[in-house]
């Protein structure tokens, strides 16, 4: 199983080639368990004001590229706020 760092590097290199289960592993690590109430959207809460969530969907086993980019931006914001 790939580590979080390996998946992040892969996400940064090629956002279109990420499997949904890899993206959920990264999101679980950074944001905790998702709020998923029987829909196709997995919503993760983030600790800042404004738009405090990350929303991802499974597209036939793959993650959507624009959502991978949004997750990367949220992780960068989270890491910059932690110092």
mmCIF file of the N, C-alpha and C atoms, coordinates in Angstrom:
data_MODEL
# 
_entry.id   MODEL 
# 
loop_
_atom_site.group_PDB 
_atom_site.id 
_atom_site.type_symbol 
_atom_site.label_atom_id 
_atom_site.label_alt_id 
_atom_site.label_comp_id 
_atom_site.label_asym_id 
_atom_site.label_entity_id 
_atom_site.label_seq_id 
_atom_site.pdbx_PDB_ins_code 
_atom_site.Cartn_x 
_atom_site.Cartn_y 
_atom_site.Cartn_z 
_atom_site.occupancy 
_atom_site.B_iso_or_equiv 
_atom_site.pdbx_formal_charge 
_atom_site.auth_seq_id 
_atom_site.auth_comp_id 
_atom_site.auth_asym_id 
_atom_site.auth_atom_id 
_atom_site.pdbx_PDB_model_num 
ATOM 1   N N  . UNK A 1 1  ? 0.850   -1.177 0.000   1.00 0.00 ? 1  UNK A N  1 
ATOM 2   C CA . UNK A 1 1  ? 0.000   0.000  0.000   1.00 0.00 ? 1  UNK A CA 1 
ATOM 3   C C  . UNK A 1 1  ? 0.896   1.240  0.000   1.00 0.00 ? 1  UNK A C  1 
ATOM 4   N N  . UNK A 1 2  ? 0.576   2.194  -0.835  1.00 0.00 ? 2  UNK A N  1 
ATOM 5   C CA . UNK A 1 2  ? 1.359   3.418  -0.955  1.00 0.00 ? 2  UNK A CA 1 
ATOM 6   C C  . UNK A 1 2  ? 1.172   4.301  0.273   1.00 0.00 ? 2  UNK A C  1 
ATOM 7   N N  . UNK A 1 3  ? 2.253   5.005  0.634   1.00 0.00 ? 3  UNK A N  1 
ATOM 8   C CA . UNK A 1 3  ? 2.166   5.913  1.775   1.00 0.00 ? 3  UNK A CA 1 
ATOM 9   C C  . UNK A 1 3  ? 1.494   7.217  1.350   1.00 0.00 ? 3  UNK A C  1 
ATOM 10  N N  . UNK A 1 4  ? 1.112   8.005  2.335   1.00 0.00 ? 4  UNK A N  1 
ATOM 11  C CA . UNK A 1 4  ? 0.479   9.298  2.078   1.00 0.00 ? 4  UNK A CA 1 
ATOM 12  C C  . UNK A 1 4  ? 1.410   10.176 1.244   1.00 0.00 ? 4  UNK A C  1 
ATOM 13  N N  . UNK A 1 5  ? 2.698   10.190 1.584   1.00 0.00 ? 5  UNK A N  1 
ATOM 14  C CA . UNK A 1 5  ? 3.660   11.015 0.855   1.00 0.00 ? 5  UNK A CA 1 
ATOM 15  C C  . UNK A 1 5  ? 3.773   10.578 -0.604  1.00 0.00 ? 5  UNK A C  1 
ATOM 16  N N  . UNK A 1 6  ? 3.758   9.275  -0.842  1.00 0.00 ? 6  UNK A N  1 
ATOM 17  C CA . UNK A 1 6  ? 3.823   8.761  -2.213  1.00 0.00 ? 6  UNK A CA 1 
ATOM 18  C C  . UNK A 1 6  ? 2.594   9.172  -3.019  1.00 0.00 ? 6  UNK A C  1 
ATOM 19  N N  . UNK A 1 7  ? 1.434   9.073  -2.402  1.00 0.00 ? 7  UNK A N  1 
ATOM 20  C CA . UNK A 1 7  ? 0.198   9.445  -3.097  1.00 0.00 ? 7  UNK A CA 1 
ATOM 21  C C  . UNK A 1 7  ? 0.181   10.946 -3.377  1.00 0.00 ? 7  UNK A C  1 
ATOM 22  N N  . UNK A 1 8  ? 0.623   11.767 -2.408  1.00 0.00 ? 8  UNK A N  1 
ATOM 23  C CA . UNK A 1 8  ? 0.674   13.210 -2.617  1.00 0.00 ? 8  UNK A CA 1 
ATOM 24  C C  . UNK A 1 8  ? 1.594   13.571 -3.780  1.00 0.00 ? 8  UNK A C  1 
ATOM 25  N N  . UNK A 1 9  ? 2.747   12.943 -3.841  1.00 0.00 ? 9  UNK A N  1 
ATOM 26  C CA . UNK A 1 9  ? 3.673   13.195 -4.943  1.00 0.00 ? 9  UNK A CA 1 
ATOM 27  C C  . UNK A 1 9  ? 3.033   12.818 -6.278  1.00 0.00 ? 9  UNK A C  1 
ATOM 28  N N  . UNK A 1 10 ? 2.343   11.699 -6.296  1.00 0.00 ? 10 UNK A N  1 
ATOM 29  C CA . UNK A 1 10 ? 1.637   11.259 -7.508  1.00 0.00 ? 10 UNK A CA 1 
ATOM 30  C C  . UNK A 1 10 ? 0.529   12.243 -7.882  1.00 0.00 ? 10 UNK A C  1 
ATOM 31  N N  . UNK A 1 11 ? -0.194  12.757 -6.881  1.00 0.00 ? 11 UNK A N  1 
ATOM 32  C CA . UNK A 1 11 ? -1.259  13.723 -7.123  1.00 0.00 ? 11 UNK A CA 1 
ATOM 33  C C  . UNK A 1 11 ? -0.698  15.006 -7.734  1.00 0.00 ? 11 UNK A C  1 
ATOM 34  N N  . UNK A 1 12 ? 0.452   15.439 -7.251  1.00 0.00 ? 12 UNK A N  1 
ATOM 35  C CA . UNK A 1 12 ? 1.060   16.667 -7.766  1.00 0.00 ? 12 UNK A CA 1 
ATOM 36  C C  . UNK A 1 12 ? 1.598   16.479 -9.188  1.00 0.00 ? 12 UNK A C  1 
ATOM 37  N N  . UNK A 1 13 ? 2.105   15.293 -9.483  1.00 0.00 ? 13 UNK A N  1 
ATOM 38  C CA . UNK A 1 13 ? 2.628   15.013 -10.824 1.00 0.00 ? 13 UNK A CA 1 
ATOM 39  C C  . UNK A 1 13 ? 1.532   14.884 -11.865 1.00 0.00 ? 13 UNK A C  1 
ATOM 40  N N  . UNK A 1 14 ? 0.455   14.160 -11.500 1.00 0.00 ? 14 UNK A N  1 
ATOM 41  C CA . UNK A 1 14 ? -0.580  13.848 -12.481 1.00 0.00 ? 14 UNK A CA 1 
ATOM 42  C C  . UNK A 1 14 ? -1.948  13.745 -11.800 1.00 0.00 ? 14 UNK A C  1 
ATOM 43  N N  . UNK A 1 15 ? -2.665  14.868 -11.661 1.00 0.00 ? 15 UNK A N  1 
ATOM 44  C CA . UNK A 1 15 ? -3.969  14.840 -10.981 1.00 0.00 ? 15 UNK A CA 1 
ATOM 45  C C  . UNK A 1 15 ? -5.014  13.980 -11.693 1.00 0.00 ? 15 UNK A C  1 
ATOM 46  N N  . UNK A 1 16 ? -4.815  13.683 -12.972 1.00 0.00 ? 16 UNK A N  1 
ATOM 47  C CA . UNK A 1 16 ? -5.815  12.881 -13.695 1.00 0.00 ? 16 UNK A CA 1 
ATOM 48  C C  . UNK A 1 16 ? -5.632  11.388 -13.471 1.00 0.00 ? 16 UNK A C  1 
ATOM 49  N N  . UNK A 1 17 ? -4.512  10.965 -12.915 1.00 0.00 ? 17 UNK A N  1 
ATOM 50  C CA . UNK A 1 17 ? -4.247  9.541  -12.762 1.00 0.00 ? 17 UNK A CA 1 
ATOM 51  C C  . UNK A 1 17 ? -4.419  9.010  -11.362 1.00 0.00 ? 17 UNK A C  1 
ATOM 52  N N  . UNK A 1 18 ? -5.276  9.627  -10.567 1.00 0.00 ? 18 UNK A N  1 
ATOM 53  C CA . UNK A 1 18 ? -5.438  9.238  -9.162  1.00 0.00 ? 18 UNK A CA 1 
ATOM 54  C C  . UNK A 1 18 ? -6.696  8.404  -8.987  1.00 0.00 ? 18 UNK A C  1 
ATOM 55  N N  . UNK A 1 19 ? -6.554  7.298  -8.281  1.00 0.00 ? 19 UNK A N  1 
ATOM 56  C CA . UNK A 1 19 ? -7.708  6.455  -7.974  1.00 0.00 ? 19 UNK A CA 1 
ATOM 57  C C  . UNK A 1 19 ? -8.473  7.083  -6.804  1.00 0.00 ? 19 UNK A C  1 
ATOM 58  N N  . UNK A 1 20 ? -9.769  6.850  -6.775  1.00 0.00 ? 20 UNK A N  1 
ATOM 59  C CA . UNK A 1 20 ? -10.621 7.426  -5.733  1.00 0.00 ? 20 UNK A CA 1 
ATOM 60  C C  . UNK A 1 20 ? -10.189 6.950  -4.344  1.00 0.00 ? 20 UNK A C  1 
ATOM 61  N N  . UNK A 1 21 ? -9.839  5.669  -4.215  1.00 0.00 ? 21 UNK A N  1 
ATOM 62  C CA . UNK A 1 21 ? -9.450  5.167  -2.892  1.00 0.00 ? 21 UNK A CA 1 
ATOM 63  C C  . UNK A 1 21 ? -8.140  5.793  -2.410  1.00 0.00 ? 21 UNK A C  1 
ATOM 64  N N  . UNK A 1 22 ? -7.256  6.195  -3.338  1.00 0.00 ? 22 UNK A N  1 
ATOM 65  C CA . UNK A 1 22 ? -6.033  6.908  -2.947  1.00 0.00 ? 22 UNK A CA 1 
ATOM 66  C C  . UNK A 1 22 ? -6.382  8.299  -2.413  1.00 0.00 ? 22 UNK A C  1 
ATOM 67  N N  . UNK A 1 23 ? -7.307  8.966  -3.100  1.00 0.00 ? 23 UNK A N  1 
ATOM 68  C CA . UNK A 1 23 ? -7.711  10.306 -2.668  1.00 0.00 ? 23 UNK A CA 1 
ATOM 69  C C  . UNK A 1 23 ? -8.413  10.264 -1.310  1.00 0.00 ? 23 UNK A C  1 
ATOM 70  N N  . UNK A 1 24 ? -9.248  9.276  -1.094  1.00 0.00 ? 24 UNK A N  1 
ATOM 71  C CA . UNK A 1 24 ? -9.922  9.176  0.209   1.00 0.00 ? 24 UNK A CA 1 
ATOM 72  C C  . UNK A 1 24 ? -8.920  8.891  1.326   1.00 0.00 ? 24 UNK A C  1 
ATOM 73  N N  . UNK A 1 25 ? -7.890  8.123  1.041   1.00 0.00 ? 25 UNK A N  1 
ATOM 74  C CA . UNK A 1 25 ? -6.849  7.843  2.039   1.00 0.00 ? 25 UNK A CA 1 
ATOM 75  C C  . UNK A 1 25 ? -6.158  9.136  2.461   1.00 0.00 ? 25 UNK A C  1 
ATOM 76  N N  . UNK A 1 26 ? -5.830  9.979  1.490   1.00 0.00 ? 26 UNK A N  1 
ATOM 77  C CA . UNK A 1 26 ? -5.185  11.258 1.776   1.00 0.00 ? 26 UNK A CA 1 
ATOM 78  C C  . UNK A 1 26 ? -6.135  12.178 2.541   1.00 0.00 ? 26 UNK A C  1 
ATOM 79  N N  . UNK A 1 27 ? -7.375  12.269 2.092   1.00 0.00 ? 27 UNK A N  1 
ATOM 80  C CA . UNK A 1 27 ? -8.355  13.131 2.764   1.00 0.00 ? 27 UNK A CA 1 
ATOM 81  C C  . UNK A 1 27 ? -8.631  12.667 4.192   1.00 0.00 ? 27 UNK A C  1 
ATOM 82  N N  . UNK A 1 28 ? -8.748  11.365 4.407   1.00 0.00 ? 28 UNK A N  1 
ATOM 83  C CA . UNK A 1 28 ? -8.949  10.837 5.758   1.00 0.00 ? 28 UNK A CA 1 
ATOM 84  C C  . UNK A 1 28 ? -7.783  11.237 6.663   1.00 0.00 ? 28 UNK A C  1 
ATOM 85  N N  . UNK A 1 29 ? -6.568  11.174 6.136   1.00 0.00 ? 29 UNK A N  1 
ATOM 86  C CA . UNK A 1 29 ? -5.370  11.495 6.907   1.00 0.00 ? 29 UNK A CA 1 
ATOM 87  C C  . UNK A 1 29 ? -5.360  12.977 7.316   1.00 0.00 ? 29 UNK A C  1 
ATOM 88  N N  . UNK A 1 30 ? -5.654  13.868 6.371   1.00 0.00 ? 30 UNK A N  1 
ATOM 89  C CA . UNK A 1 30 ? -5.565  15.299 6.635   1.00 0.00 ? 30 UNK A CA 1 
ATOM 90  C C  . UNK A 1 30 ? -6.811  15.902 7.271   1.00 0.00 ? 30 UNK A C  1 
ATOM 91  N N  . UNK A 1 31 ? -7.994  15.387 6.939   1.00 0.00 ? 31 UNK A N  1 
ATOM 92  C CA . UNK A 1 31 ? -9.230  16.047 7.349   1.00 0.00 ? 31 UNK A CA 1 
ATOM 93  C C  . UNK A 1 31 ? -10.132 15.200 8.245   1.00 0.00 ? 31 UNK A C  1 
ATOM 94  N N  . UNK A 1 32 ? -9.795  13.955 8.489   1.00 0.00 ? 32 UNK A N  1 
ATOM 95  C CA . UNK A 1 32 ? -10.634 13.083 9.302   1.00 0.00 ? 32 UNK A CA 1 
ATOM 96  C C  . UNK A 1 32 ? -11.667 12.363 8.453   1.00 0.00 ? 32 UNK A C  1 
ATOM 97  N N  . UNK A 1 33 ? -12.600 11.739 9.088   1.00 0.00 ? 33 UNK A N  1 
ATOM 98  C CA . UNK A 1 33 ? -13.626 10.965 8.384   1.00 0.00 ? 33 UNK A CA 1 
ATOM 99  C C  . UNK A 1 33 ? -14.610 11.894 7.670   1.00 0.00 ? 33 UNK A C  1 
ATOM 100 N N  . UNK A 1 34 ? -15.112 11.462 6.515   1.00 0.00 ? 34 UNK A N  1 
ATOM 101 C CA . UNK A 1 34 ? -16.030 12.320 5.753   1.00 0.00 ? 34 UNK A CA 1 
ATOM 102 C C  . UNK A 1 34 ? -17.454 12.261 6.278   1.00 0.00 ? 34 UNK A C  1 
ATOM 103 N N  . UNK A 1 35 ? -18.178 13.282 5.893   1.00 0.00 ? 35 UNK A N  1 
ATOM 104 C CA . UNK A 1 35 ? -19.628 13.281 6.111   1.00 0.00 ? 35 UNK A CA 1 
ATOM 105 C C  . UNK A 1 35 ? -20.227 12.774 4.798   1.00 0.00 ? 35 UNK A C  1 
ATOM 106 N N  . UNK A 1 36 ? -20.764 11.581 4.836   1.00 0.00 ? 36 UNK A N  1 
ATOM 107 C CA . UNK A 1 36 ? -21.301 10.954 3.628   1.00 0.00 ? 36 UNK A CA 1 
ATOM 108 C C  . UNK A 1 36 ? -22.635 10.324 4.003   1.00 0.00 ? 36 UNK A C  1 
ATOM 109 N N  . UNK A 1 37 ? -23.697 10.976 3.605   1.00 0.00 ? 37 UNK A N  1 
ATOM 110 C CA . UNK A 1 37 ? -25.022 10.488 4.005   1.00 0.00 ? 37 UNK A CA 1 
ATOM 111 C C  . UNK A 1 37 ? -25.744 9.847  2.820   1.00 0.00 ? 37 UNK A C  1 
ATOM 112 N N  . UNK A 1 38 ? -25.167 8.786  2.292   1.00 0.00 ? 38 UNK A N  1 
ATOM 113 C CA . UNK A 1 38 ? -25.838 8.033  1.245   1.00 0.00 ? 38 UNK A CA 1 
ATOM 114 C C  . UNK A 1 38 ? -25.817 8.681  -0.126  1.00 0.00 ? 38 UNK A C  1 
ATOM 115 N N  . UNK A 1 39 ? -24.959 9.679  -0.316  1.00 0.00 ? 39 UNK A N  1 
ATOM 116 C CA . UNK A 1 39 ? -24.857 10.313 -1.625  1.00 0.00 ? 39 UNK A CA 1 
ATOM 117 C C  . UNK A 1 39 ? -23.533 9.933  -2.268  1.00 0.00 ? 39 UNK A C  1 
ATOM 118 N N  . UNK A 1 40 ? -23.331 10.367 -3.491  1.00 0.00 ? 40 UNK A N  1 
ATOM 119 C CA . UNK A 1 40 ? -22.079 10.070 -4.176  1.00 0.00 ? 40 UNK A CA 1 
ATOM 120 C C  . UNK A 1 40 ? -20.970 11.023 -3.763  1.00 0.00 ? 40 UNK A C  1 
ATOM 121 N N  . UNK A 1 41 ? -21.297 12.056 -3.004  1.00 0.00 ? 41 UNK A N  1 
ATOM 122 C CA . UNK A 1 41 ? -20.310 13.049 -2.573  1.00 0.00 ? 41 UNK A CA 1 
ATOM 123 C C  . UNK A 1 41 ? -19.771 12.711 -1.187  1.00 0.00 ? 41 UNK A C  1 
ATOM 124 N N  . UNK A 1 42 ? -18.467 12.766 -1.049  1.00 0.00 ? 42 UNK A N  1 
ATOM 125 C CA . UNK A 1 42 ? -17.808 12.602 0.239   1.00 0.00 ? 42 UNK A CA 1 
ATOM 126 C C  . UNK A 1 42 ? -17.347 13.989 0.643   1.00 0.00 ? 42 UNK A C  1 
ATOM 127 N N  . UNK A 1 43 ? -17.843 14.500 1.770   1.00 0.00 ? 43 UNK A N  1 
ATOM 128 C CA . UNK A 1 43 ? -17.561 15.857 2.196   1.00 0.00 ? 43 UNK A CA 1 
ATOM 129 C C  . UNK A 1 43 ? -16.688 15.812 3.446   1.00 0.00 ? 43 UNK A C  1 
ATOM 130 N N  . UNK A 1 44 ? -15.523 16.457 3.350   1.00 0.00 ? 44 UNK A N  1 
ATOM 131 C CA . UNK A 1 44 ? -14.576 16.531 4.462   1.00 0.00 ? 44 UNK A CA 1 
ATOM 132 C C  . UNK A 1 44 ? -14.567 17.947 5.006   1.00 0.00 ? 44 UNK A C  1 
ATOM 133 N N  . UNK A 1 45 ? -14.582 18.078 6.314   1.00 0.00 ? 45 UNK A N  1 
ATOM 134 C CA . UNK A 1 45 ? -14.575 19.387 6.971   1.00 0.00 ? 45 UNK A CA 1 
ATOM 135 C C  . UNK A 1 45 ? -13.133 19.870 7.105   1.00 0.00 ? 45 UNK A C  1 
ATOM 136 N N  . UNK A 1 46 ? -12.928 21.170 6.846   1.00 0.00 ? 46 UNK A N  1 
ATOM 137 C CA . UNK A 1 46 ? -11.617 21.787 7.024   1.00 0.00 ? 46 UNK A CA 1 
ATOM 138 C C  . UNK A 1 46 ? -11.697 22.797 8.165   1.00 0.00 ? 46 UNK A C  1 
ATOM 139 N N  . UNK A 1 47 ? -10.565 23.134 8.782   1.00 0.00 ? 47 UNK A N  1 
ATOM 140 C CA . UNK A 1 47 ? -10.606 23.955 10.005  1.00 0.00 ? 47 UNK A CA 1 
ATOM 141 C C  . UNK A 1 47 ? -10.635 25.467 9.796   1.00 0.00 ? 47 UNK A C  1 
ATOM 142 N N  . UNK A 1 48 ? -10.905 25.963 8.600   1.00 0.00 ? 48 UNK A N  1 
ATOM 143 C CA . UNK A 1 48 ? -10.909 27.410 8.405   1.00 0.00 ? 48 UNK A CA 1 
ATOM 144 C C  . UNK A 1 48 ? -12.289 27.913 8.015   1.00 0.00 ? 48 UNK A C  1 
ATOM 145 N N  . UNK A 1 49 ? -12.458 29.225 8.144   1.00 0.00 ? 49 UNK A N  1 
ATOM 146 C CA . UNK A 1 49 ? -13.735 29.864 7.828   1.00 0.00 ? 49 UNK A CA 1 
ATOM 147 C C  . UNK A 1 49 ? -13.863 30.054 6.318   1.00 0.00 ? 49 UNK A C  1 
ATOM 148 N N  . UNK A 1 50 ? -15.017 30.440 5.892   1.00 0.00 ? 50 UNK A N  1 
ATOM 149 C CA . UNK A 1 50 ? -15.252 30.645 4.462   1.00 0.00 ? 50 UNK A CA 1 
ATOM 150 C C  . UNK A 1 50 ? -15.953 29.436 3.886   1.00 0.00 ? 50 UNK A C  1 
ATOM 151 N N  . UNK A 1 51 ? -15.242 28.687 3.058   1.00 0.00 ? 51 UNK A N  1 
ATOM 152 C CA . UNK A 1 51 ? -15.786 27.462 2.477   1.00 0.00 ? 51 UNK A CA 1 
ATOM 153 C C  . UNK A 1 51 ? -15.080 26.287 3.152   1.00 0.00 ? 51 UNK A C  1 
ATOM 154 N N  . UNK A 1 52 ? -15.542 25.896 4.335   1.00 0.00 ? 52 UNK A N  1 
ATOM 155 C CA . UNK A 1 52 ? -14.787 24.941 5.165   1.00 0.00 ? 52 UNK A CA 1 
ATOM 156 C C  . UNK A 1 52 ? -15.029 23.473 4.826   1.00 0.00 ? 52 UNK A C  1 
ATOM 157 N N  . UNK A 1 53 ? -14.896 23.125 3.542   1.00 0.00 ? 53 UNK A N  1 
ATOM 158 C CA . UNK A 1 53 ? -15.088 21.716 3.208   1.00 0.00 ? 53 UNK A CA 1 
ATOM 159 C C  . UNK A 1 53 ? -14.341 21.352 1.930   1.00 0.00 ? 53 UNK A C  1 
ATOM 160 N N  . UNK A 1 54 ? -14.087 20.062 1.811   1.00 0.00 ? 54 UNK A N  1 
ATOM 161 C CA . UNK A 1 54 ? -13.537 19.470 0.601   1.00 0.00 ? 54 UNK A CA 1 
ATOM 162 C C  . UNK A 1 54 ? -14.551 18.436 0.151   1.00 0.00 ? 54 UNK A C  1 
ATOM 163 N N  . UNK A 1 55 ? -14.912 18.476 -1.114  1.00 0.00 ? 55 UNK A N  1 
ATOM 164 C CA . UNK A 1 55 ? -15.952 17.614 -1.650  1.00 0.00 ? 55 UNK A CA 1 
ATOM 165 C C  . UNK A 1 55 ? -15.353 16.767 -2.771  1.00 0.00 ? 55 UNK A C  1 
ATOM 166 N N  . UNK A 1 56 ? -15.452 15.435 -2.657  1.00 0.00 ? 56 UNK A N  1 
ATOM 167 C CA . UNK A 1 56 ? -14.909 14.554 -3.692  1.00 0.00 ? 56 UNK A CA 1 
ATOM 168 C C  . UNK A 1 56 ? -15.971 13.543 -4.124  1.00 0.00 ? 56 UNK A C  1 
ATOM 169 N N  . UNK A 1 57 ? -15.798 13.013 -5.346  1.00 0.00 ? 57 UNK A N  1 
ATOM 170 C CA . UNK A 1 57 ? -16.728 12.019 -5.891  1.00 0.00 ? 57 UNK A CA 1 
ATOM 171 C C  . UNK A 1 57 ? -15.948 10.887 -6.544  1.00 0.00 ? 57 UNK A C  1 
ATOM 172 N N  . UNK A 1 58 ? -16.546 9.717  -6.536  1.00 0.00 ? 58 UNK A N  1 
ATOM 173 C CA . UNK A 1 58 ? -15.998 8.554  -7.208  1.00 0.00 ? 58 UNK A CA 1 
ATOM 174 C C  . UNK A 1 58 ? -16.532 8.537  -8.641  1.00 0.00 ? 58 UNK A C  1 
ATOM 175 N N  . UNK A 1 59 ? -15.627 8.541  -9.600  1.00 0.00 ? 59 UNK A N  1 
ATOM 176 C CA . UNK A 1 59 ? -16.006 8.499  -11.006 1.00 0.00 ? 59 UNK A CA 1 
ATOM 177 C C  . UNK A 1 59 ? -15.461 7.217  -11.617 1.00 0.00 ? 59 UNK A C  1 
ATOM 178 N N  . UNK A 1 60 ? -16.204 6.130  -11.424 1.00 0.00 ? 60 UNK A N  1 
ATOM 179 C CA . UNK A 1 60 ? -15.811 4.798  -11.909 1.00 0.00 ? 60 UNK A CA 1 
ATOM 180 C C  . UNK A 1 60 ? -14.428 4.376  -11.400 1.00 0.00 ? 60 UNK A C  1 
ATOM 181 N N  . UNK A 1 61 ? -14.209 4.608  -10.119 1.00 0.00 ? 61 UNK A N  1 
ATOM 182 C CA . UNK A 1 61 ? -12.961 4.188  -9.488  1.00 0.00 ? 61 UNK A CA 1 
ATOM 183 C C  . UNK A 1 61 ? -11.854 5.221  -9.543  1.00 0.00 ? 61 UNK A C  1 
ATOM 184 N N  . UNK A 1 62 ? -12.061 6.275  -10.299 1.00 0.00 ? 62 UNK A N  1 
ATOM 185 C CA . UNK A 1 62 ? -11.058 7.326  -10.427 1.00 0.00 ? 62 UNK A CA 1 
ATOM 186 C C  . UNK A 1 62 ? -11.542 8.584  -9.702  1.00 0.00 ? 62 UNK A C  1 
ATOM 187 N N  . UNK A 1 63 ? -10.575 9.406  -9.302  1.00 0.00 ? 63 UNK A N  1 
ATOM 188 C CA . UNK A 1 63 ? -10.902 10.709 -8.726  1.00 0.00 ? 63 UNK A CA 1 
ATOM 189 C C  . UNK A 1 63 ? -10.977 11.727 -9.855  1.00 0.00 ? 63 UNK A C  1 
ATOM 190 N N  . UNK A 1 64 ? -11.846 12.701 -9.707  1.00 0.00 ? 64 UNK A N  1 
ATOM 191 C CA . UNK A 1 64 ? -11.944 13.756 -10.705 1.00 0.00 ? 64 UNK A CA 1 
ATOM 192 C C  . UNK A 1 64 ? -10.756 14.699 -10.534 1.00 0.00 ? 64 UNK A C  1 
ATOM 193 N N  . UNK A 1 65 ? -10.110 15.060 -11.639 1.00 0.00 ? 65 UNK A N  1 
ATOM 194 C CA . UNK A 1 65 ? -8.870  15.837 -11.602 1.00 0.00 ? 65 UNK A CA 1 
ATOM 195 C C  . UNK A 1 65 ? -9.052  17.185 -10.905 1.00 0.00 ? 65 UNK A C  1 
ATOM 196 N N  . UNK A 1 66 ? -10.157 17.877 -11.179 1.00 0.00 ? 66 UNK A N  1 
ATOM 197 C CA . UNK A 1 66 ? -10.346 19.185 -10.549 1.00 0.00 ? 66 UNK A CA 1 
ATOM 198 C C  . UNK A 1 66 ? -10.515 19.041 -9.038  1.00 0.00 ? 66 UNK A C  1 
ATOM 199 N N  . UNK A 1 67 ? -11.079 17.923 -8.575  1.00 0.00 ? 67 UNK A N  1 
ATOM 200 C CA . UNK A 1 67 ? -11.224 17.706 -7.143  1.00 0.00 ? 67 UNK A CA 1 
ATOM 201 C C  . UNK A 1 67 ? -9.885  17.345 -6.509  1.00 0.00 ? 67 UNK A C  1 
ATOM 202 N N  . UNK A 1 68 ? -9.033  16.637 -7.241  1.00 0.00 ? 68 UNK A N  1 
ATOM 203 C CA . UNK A 1 68 ? -7.678  16.351 -6.757  1.00 0.00 ? 68 UNK A CA 1 
ATOM 204 C C  . UNK A 1 68 ? -6.941  17.672 -6.551  1.00 0.00 ? 68 UNK A C  1 
ATOM 205 N N  . UNK A 1 69 ? -7.070  18.597 -7.504  1.00 0.00 ? 69 UNK A N  1 
ATOM 206 C CA . UNK A 1 69 ? -6.414  19.900 -7.391  1.00 0.00 ? 69 UNK A CA 1 
ATOM 207 C C  . UNK A 1 69 ? -6.969  20.679 -6.190  1.00 0.00 ? 69 UNK A C  1 
ATOM 208 N N  . UNK A 1 70 ? -8.273  20.600 -5.960  1.00 0.00 ? 70 UNK A N  1 
ATOM 209 C CA . UNK A 1 70 ? -8.872  21.279 -4.808  1.00 0.00 ? 70 UNK A CA 1 
ATOM 210 C C  . UNK A 1 70 ? -8.344  20.700 -3.495  1.00 0.00 ? 70 UNK A C  1 
ATOM 211 N N  . UNK A 1 71 ? -8.190  19.384 -3.439  1.00 0.00 ? 71 UNK A N  1 
ATOM 212 C CA . UNK A 1 71 ? -7.647  18.745 -2.236  1.00 0.00 ? 71 UNK A CA 1 
ATOM 213 C C  . UNK A 1 71 ? -6.211  19.207 -2.008  1.00 0.00 ? 71 UNK A C  1 
ATOM 214 N N  . UNK A 1 72 ? -5.418  19.272 -3.071  1.00 0.00 ? 72 UNK A N  1 
ATOM 215 C CA . UNK A 1 72 ? -4.037  19.735 -2.942  1.00 0.00 ? 72 UNK A CA 1 
ATOM 216 C C  . UNK A 1 72 ? -3.981  21.168 -2.418  1.00 0.00 ? 72 UNK A C  1 
ATOM 217 N N  . UNK A 1 73 ? -4.850  22.042 -2.927  1.00 0.00 ? 73 UNK A N  1 
ATOM 218 C CA . UNK A 1 73 ? -4.903  23.426 -2.433  1.00 0.00 ? 73 UNK A CA 1 
ATOM 219 C C  . UNK A 1 73 ? -5.286  23.468 -0.953  1.00 0.00 ? 73 UNK A C  1 
ATOM 220 N N  . UNK A 1 74 ? -6.247  22.640 -0.560  1.00 0.00 ? 74 UNK A N  1 
ATOM 221 C CA . UNK A 1 74 ? -6.666  22.599 0.843   1.00 0.00 ? 74 UNK A CA 1 
ATOM 222 C C  . UNK A 1 74 ? -5.536  22.087 1.735   1.00 0.00 ? 74 UNK A C  1 
ATOM 223 N N  . UNK A 1 75 ? -4.798  21.090 1.280   1.00 0.00 ? 75 UNK A N  1 
ATOM 224 C CA . UNK A 1 75 ? -3.666  20.565 2.056   1.00 0.00 ? 75 UNK A CA 1 
ATOM 225 C C  . UNK A 1 75 ? -2.583  21.625 2.178   1.00 0.00 ? 75 UNK A C  1 
ATOM 226 N N  . UNK A 1 76 ? -2.282  22.323 1.081   1.00 0.00 ? 76 UNK A N  1 
ATOM 227 C CA . UNK A 1 76 ? -1.284  23.396 1.131   1.00 0.00 ? 76 UNK A CA 1 
ATOM 228 C C  . UNK A 1 76 ? -1.709  24.488 2.097   1.00 0.00 ? 76 UNK A C  1 
ATOM 229 N N  . UNK A 1 77 ? -2.980  24.857 2.093   1.00 0.00 ? 77 UNK A N  1 
ATOM 230 C CA . UNK A 1 77 ? -3.486  25.880 3.023   1.00 0.00 ? 77 UNK A CA 1 
ATOM 231 C C  . UNK A 1 77 ? -3.390  25.384 4.455   1.00 0.00 ? 77 UNK A C  1 
ATOM 232 N N  . UNK A 1 78 ? -3.731  24.129 4.678   1.00 0.00 ? 78 UNK A N  1 
ATOM 233 C CA . UNK A 1 78 ? -3.658  23.554 6.023   1.00 0.00 ? 78 UNK A CA 1 
ATOM 234 C C  . UNK A 1 78 ? -2.223  23.536 6.528   1.00 0.00 ? 78 UNK A C  1 
ATOM 235 N N  . UNK A 1 79 ? -1.287  23.131 5.685   1.00 0.00 ? 79 UNK A N  1 
ATOM 236 C CA . UNK A 1 79 ? 0.113   23.053 6.084   1.00 0.00 ? 79 UNK A CA 1 
ATOM 237 C C  . UNK A 1 79 ? 0.719   24.434 6.298   1.00 0.00 ? 79 UNK A C  1 
ATOM 238 N N  . UNK A 1 80 ? 0.300   25.426 5.513   1.00 0.00 ? 80 UNK A N  1 
ATOM 239 C CA . UNK A 1 80 ? 0.831   26.777 5.687   1.00 0.00 ? 80 UNK A CA 1 
ATOM 240 C C  . UNK A 1 80 ? 0.304   27.424 6.967   1.00 0.00 ? 80 UNK A C  1 
ATOM 241 N N  . UNK A 1 81 ? -0.910  27.073 7.362   1.00 0.00 ? 81 UNK A N  1 
ATOM 242 C CA . UNK A 1 81 ? -1.472  27.630 8.592   1.00 0.00 ? 81 UNK A CA 1 
ATOM 243 C C  . UNK A 1 81 ? -0.883  26.969 9.830   1.00 0.00 ? 81 UNK A C  1 
ATOM 244 N N  . UNK A 1 82 ? -0.363  25.735 9.677   1.00 0.00 ? 82 UNK A N  1 
ATOM 245 C CA . UNK A 1 82 ? 0.263   25.037 10.799  1.00 0.00 ? 82 UNK A CA 1 
ATOM 246 C C  . UNK A 1 82 ? 1.684   25.516 11.040  1.00 0.00 ? 82 UNK A C  1 
ATOM 247 N N  . UNK A 1 83 ? 2.255   26.221 10.077  1.00 0.00 ? 83 UNK A N  1 
ATOM 248 C CA . UNK A 1 83 ? 3.607   26.741 10.243  1.00 0.00 ? 83 UNK A CA 1 
ATOM 249 C C  . UNK A 1 83 ? 4.548   25.845 9.618   1.00 0.00 ? 83 UNK A C  1 
# 
